[in-house]
Amino acid sequence: MEVLIYLVPMALLLGLSGLAAFMWSLKSGQYDDVQGAAVRVLFDDDMRK
C-alpha cells in the first residue's frame, strides 16, 4: 500500500502533462485543417513530364 504514495502523484503528473501537451497542440493549430491533410495524400507532388 505504500507504493500508492508514489503511484498516485505520478499518475496525476502524467495525466496533467498529457493534458498540457494536448492543449498546446490545440493552441498551435495542429487540428485546424483536418480535411486538407486527408486530401493532400491523394495528390502526386512529383510531376515529371
Secondary structure as UniProt FT lines:
FT   TURN            2..3
FT   HELIX           4..27
FT   TURN            28..31
FT   HELIX           34..40
FT   TURN            41..42
//
